[in-house]
């Protein structure tokens, strides 16, 4: 029970006590009104003398301080929110710039396809018609350079499509991996033999291995890796292996080429990156192939990694999930 | 002799195709735009139509639409700049038999495709 003492130290009369309570309550009401208005700027003066009211005032002061803190934080949050919205505007702008850039690349690359196709086909006709060995040689050179340009254009187009999210995947659930891989490898037979390299395809399992893949896209990914293996290998052989490993299939592409410097391991899959030794060994190349390859493999819920030693060779590994047999029905 | 009509506005491409297919033993006619291509078809249906998509005036899709309406029986092989799935699907929906992306196939590859389609 409240039992305030009067200044004289004795018990208050009931009248005095009522007056005391009324004063305290008036103060509290004013404070509560301020709080209701969101004004937490001032603490309440707490009389030295402790009673139930002063304890209430102390509690109110704590509350005011807390509310002031909340107000500050929320004010900062509003400021931060504005900041975030500015930076999300910037993000939107950057995205727009990137979109315009991708579109520009797409349009340019598309436009280049017609003349490059013209050079390709016209060269083919000249090669068929001419009997002059000298002319043939020159036209073969033109064809080779033209193919290089077509390759770069296709890489640029694919990278732009990947970035715009319109690469247009079309998955099939039951793709025979061995058949797919063998077909791809065999398409390189002539080129590899012309370069005096070996080409070997093997598998560690006679089982049918099926994966859910987009064959066209996976072919782009594997072509990039095999192209690299061939382009950066002067002598030796390219070995391609298909292995079953648990619920997955692993494709190994091994070469005896120039290898990758350890300094470049973490940059290898970045767009436009090419190792110094790769550039000096083969000046032409877009540096986009591995970026595209990794993207394709990731969309297939697969993994890609490599091992490499300078001047000894490189092995690329692709791991893809196998389609589960129980899914067949 | 089997007859092929080529509708392709890029002269060097049209002429290279004509040269290749003529030397393989086909009778070939070239139109450099959609409208004159359609006229050529009216005058005498080919055994195969090779059609570009981006054409001045009446484009390849419009050519396909018109031919679909009159229900032509010959196969149509699209030669286009785009390798986009949407374009390929659109062309196939409109009745194209096959789709070739420019700069990716050689004339020899195209000859093989033509042989597969009409022998």
Interface residues (C-beta under 8 A of the other chain):
Chain A: X110 X111 X113 X114 X116 X117 X118 X120 X121 X122 X124 X125 X128 X150 X153 X154 X157 X161 X166 X168 X170
Chain B: X10 X12 X13 X16 X17 X19 X20 X23 X81 X82 X83 X84 X85 X86 X101 X102 X103 X104 X106 X107 X108
